[in-house]
Amino acid sequence: MSASGPRTVVVGAGIVGASIAYHLARRGAPVTLVDRARPAGQATGQSFGWIDVSHGKPEPYHRLRHIALREYRRLQQELGALPLDWCGSLVWRREPAETERLLREHAGWGYAVALVERDRIAALEPNLIEPPACAVHAASEAAIEPAAATRILVDAARRAGADIRLDTDVIALSARGRTIVGIRTEGGGIDAEVVVLAAGTGAATLCAPLDVALPMDSSPAWLLRFSAPDRLIRTVVSSPELEIRQGADGLLAAEDYAAGSSPDDAGAIAHRTLALIRRGLRGGDAVQISGASAVMRPIPADGLPVVGFASPVDGLYLAVMHAGVTLAPAVGRFAAMEILDGACVPALEPCRPVRFAA
């Protein structure tokens, strides 16, 4: 171990791995970031980019997402330029009673949300043709361009001293008995005292030879892109029909992936969503489809993040989750504390890998 911490390899240059590498390097730790492709080349690059608390369940997970909002403001101050829009969000359900129940749930956890009625919704989103009777307004939430943010973090990690190795496929973890000693790549080995797996579904494959349980699912969704006039949508809107926000190059929309769907349905899904936009928004006639893809989001089997050292293997740290874009700055800083200081961050306790050990 060096004076500034253990030699650490982070596998996966999505936004979570990039954040961990940055936070380690910023503290002077010797860290190598490895990815088989380019930054944000997998799930991160296909993320909707909503930094939210609204969908954080159960309550401990909600708390962690709440912390992540503050961590994004801290990260923005450190880096100076992040593609963040603190635009807030509007969420509503089909029935006003369901929307009010959502408000009570989140307000009961201490989150700053407000119930807004039709006139206020119309002021926040003047292009909505038929605003709902009420919605939950979370003014502190944001949208981010995930791929651009990941590249900024990777560059910041490099400037802080991290060794960045892209287009490098990790074949296996290297262990001596039950102790991690590095990784093996197609180009050779890289020694390490700690290996952080932030590789989404690929983390489970790398864990398996060491008998570390990491049950993973893929949560499919559609990510749809549209050219559109600037600021046609001003907040992140989550309605019963779709989620939509203004992106850097137009509108982004996300929809659930219905049972029986296939990637071949992308065109039909995009046209259906376009029809919703044109019916629902003033100025929607100018909107055009620019892209549609099926996104396979990695998610641990119980839906909660997996973050922490994976006993009984010494030196293996897992950082795998679905809401990586939301949680990245918090997980990055907390993981660096646990790796470098031997801390146990209380906010991560519900996320420990040990829950799968049995």
N, C-alpha and C positions, 0 to 999 in steps of 0.2 A: 504494500500500500504506500502511495506517495504521501507527502506531507499534507497535500490538499485533498486527499480522499482516495478511495479505491479506483483502479483503472476500470472504467465502465464502458461497455458497448451497448448502445441502444439500437434495437432491431426494429425498423419501421419508421419511415420519414413522412407519415401522416402528421396531422396537426398535434396529436398527443405525443408521439415520439419526438417531433421537432421541439415541442415545448420542454420536455424533460431534458433533452440534450442542451438546449439553451440555458435552462436554469442550473444544470450541473456545470456547464462551461463558465457561466457568469460568476460562479463561486470559485473558479480556478481548478476545478476537478479535471483530470485527464479523461476525456470522453471521445468515443468514436461513434458516429451515427451512420448506420448501414441500411441501404434499401435496395431491393432488386430492380427498381425502376427510378423514377424521379420523385421529388417532393410532391405530396398530395396526389400520387398517381393511382391510388385505389379509392377507398370509400370517401376519404376527405374531399377529393376533387369532385365528387358527385353528391355532396351534401347540400341541403336546402339553405343552411347558413343562418338559422334562427337561434340566437342565444337567449334561451328562455328558461323560466322556472315553471311555466304553466302546465307542463306535462310531466313534472317530476313527482312520481309516486313510487313507493310509499314515503312517509314523512321524512325519514333520515336522508333519502335520496333528494327530496325537495330541498332540504337544508344545504346539501352539498352544492346543488345547482345555484342556490341563492348566494353562497359564498363565491361561486365562480363569476357572478356578475361583478362583484367588487374586484376580483382578481383581474378581470379584463380592464378595468379602469387603471389599476396599478400597472399592468403590462403596457397599456397605451402610453402612460407617462414615461415608462422606461425606454420604450422603443421609438416614441415620437411620432410614428406614422403607421397606423394599422387601418386596413380598409373596413372600418366600423361605422355603422350608422345607428346612433342611439334614438331610434325612431319610435320605440314602444310597440305594443301589440294590442290588437282587438280580437277577442275570442268570444264566440257565442255558440249556443246549442240550438237545436230545433225548437225547443220549448223554453220560454222565459224562466220557468221554474228550474229547469236544468242549469241554465246559465247562473241563476241566483245561487244554486247549490254549489256550483264551481267556485263562485266568489266566496261563499262562507267557508269552504274548505281551505282555500289558500289564505284568506284573511286570518283564519284561526291558527295558522302556522306562522303568523307574524309577517306575511308578505304584503307589500304596499300595492294593493290592487283596489280598483274602484268600479262600482257599477255605474255605467253611463247609459243614458237613454237616447232615443232616436235623434233628437236635435244635436246633442253633443257628438254622437257618432258621425252625423252628417258634417259637422265642423271639422272633425279629425280626418274624415275620408269624404271629401266633397264630391268625388266622382262615383260614389255608390248610388245607384239609381233607387234602390229600395233598402235603406238601412233597417236593421232589425229593431225590434222594440227595445232591446237592451243588450249590452255586451259587457264583458270584463275587460277593463283597460289596465294594462300593466305598463306604466310610463317608463319604467327603468330598463325594459328589455331592448334588445338590439338585433341588428342583422349584420352579417360579416360575409366577405368574400373569402371562403375557406382556403382555396388554393393559393391566392395571393398572400394571405396571412401566414400560411405555412412556409412559403418561400422566404418571407421576411424573417421568420423565426430561424430557419436554417441558416440564412445569411448572418443573422445576429450570433448564432452559435459558432459559426466559422470565425467571425471576427473576435469572439471571446476565446478562441483557441481550440475549438472542437475540430476533430479530423472527420471530414464528410466524405463518405464513400458511397456513391450512387452507382446504379447499374451493377450492383454486387449482390448476387443471390446467395442467401444463407442456406447451407445444406443441412447443418445440424448444430446442436449445442455440444460443446466439449466439456466433459466432466471427468474428474478423477474421483472414483467412488461416488459419493453424494455431494461433491463440491464442484461448482462451476469453475472452469479454468479458461473459458473463451468460447469462440464459435469457429465453425469451419465453413468456408465459402468456396466457390468454384476456383477462386484464385489463391486459396491457401488459408491458413489459420490466422486468427486474431486473438491474442491473449487478453484475458480480462479476469478481474476478481468479482465483478458483478455484471450480469447480462440482464438488460431490461427488454422484455418482449412487449412491443407496442405494435404488433403486426396483425391485428384483427383476427380473422379466422385462421390465418397462418400460424398464429401463436400456439393453437391447440396441436397442430402437427409437430411443431418443434418440441412441445412438452411431452408428447406421448412416450418417446423412448426412455424418459426418466420417470415414468409412472406418476406424473403430475396431472391430476384431473383438471381439465378445463373444458367443460361441456359448452359448446357453442351452437348457436342457431344463426341462420341468415334471415333477416327481416326485410323482405323485398318492398320496394316502393317505386313510384314513377317520379322522375325529375323532368320537368317540362320547361322549355325556354321559349320566350316570345319576344320579338321586337315590339317596341311600344314607345309612345311619347314619354318624355321624362316626367317622373313623379306622378304617374297615373295612379299609383298606390303610394300612400305616405307612411303607413305603419306596416307591420306584419299582420295580415288578416288571416284568421283561422275560423272558417265557417263550417257548417255541416257538409258543404259541397267540396271545399278544397282549402288548401293553404296557399297564400300568394303574397309576394313582396316585390318591391322594386329592386332589381339587381344592377350591377355595373353596366350591363349591356342590354337592359330591357327588363321584362318581367320574368320571375321564376315562380313556378307552381309545383307543389308536391301533392301527390295523391296516394292513397293506400293501394296496395296490389291485391286485387280481388282473387279469391280462390279460383283456380282454373285458368288464370291469365298466363300469357307467354310473352316473351320479348317481341314477338310478331305483332302484338296488339298496340305497340307504341303509337303508330299513326292514328288509330281510331281513338285512343285515349287523348291524344293531343288535340284532335278535332273536337271531341266532346268538351274538353276543357276550354278550348277557344270559344265554343258556343256559349258556355257559361260566362266567360269574360265579356263577350259582346253583349249579352243580355243584361249583365249586372253592372257594367261600368260605362259612364259617359266617356266618350273617346275610344270605346272598345272596338269600334269599327276599323280603327287604324292598326289594331294589333294583328300580328302575323306570327305563325309558328316558325321558330328557328331551330328547334331541336327537341328530341324526346328520347329518353333512355330508361331502361329498367335498372334500378340500383339495388344491389344486394348488400344491405347494411349488416355488419357483424354485430351480434348481440349475445352476451352470455345467456345460458339457458333459463336462468331465473329472472332475467331482465335487468339486474343490477350490475353496476361496474365491477370489475375484478381488478383490484389495485393492492399491491403489497408483495412482500417476500413469500415465496411458495415453499413452505416446509414440506418434506424433510430435506429438500435440496438447498444447500448453502449457496448464496450468491445469485439466485434466480429471482428476479423481480418482475411481476406481471402488471401490465397496464392496458387492459382491454375493456372496451365499453362501446355502447351504441351512441350515447350523446357526447362523443369525443369533442365535437366543435364547441359545445357549451362548456365542457369541463376542462378543456386543455390547459388554461393558465393556472387553475387551482391544482390539478393533478401534477403539472410540471413542477410547481414550487414545492408541493407537499412531498412528492417522490424524491426530490433533491434533498429535502430535510431528512427523510428516512434513510436514504442511502449514505449521506455524508455525516449526519449527526447521530445516527442511531435512534432518532425520535420515532414515536408512534403517534401519528396525527389522529386525534379523536374523530375528526370528520370522516376519516377513511375506514373506521371500524366496521361499518356494515358492508364494506366492499372486499373484505379479506378473502384470499383464495382458500383458506382453510375450510370454508363452509362446504366445499366440494370433496373434502378429503375422505369422508365416509363412503 
